[in-house]
């Protein structure tokens, strides 16, 4: 069982920056695709950013709504994935979830199926 623990959320003014961290358990972290999702009130959970494992060169993908404003990264030595968010907008307000696929997932499965593990979520609130 993989455990994911998010940290770094909070309240930030529009135009500001915020960084999220997700600490993951398990010894196969470097091969696991990791992602950040978010869910705003009354809306469906949506993918924000995904970073693949080392076997896929840690390729990154972003939602169009955050492209150019957010950066996902990982530190395999620390079993941690990060999300740096800049130029935050009111519509970025949501609960942000760290997510992971198992290391044995093939690439097509990662891009077409929901993650296997989820964190508990952390609130990010952008104020005007």
Buried (B, 14 or more C-beta within 10 A) or exposed (E): EBEBBBBBBEEBEBEEEBBBBBBBEBEEBBBBBBBBBBBBEEEEBEBBBBBBBEEEEBEBBBBEEBEEBBBBBBEBEEBBBBBBBBEBBEEBBBBBBBBBBBBEBEEEEBEEEEBBBBBEBBEBBBEE
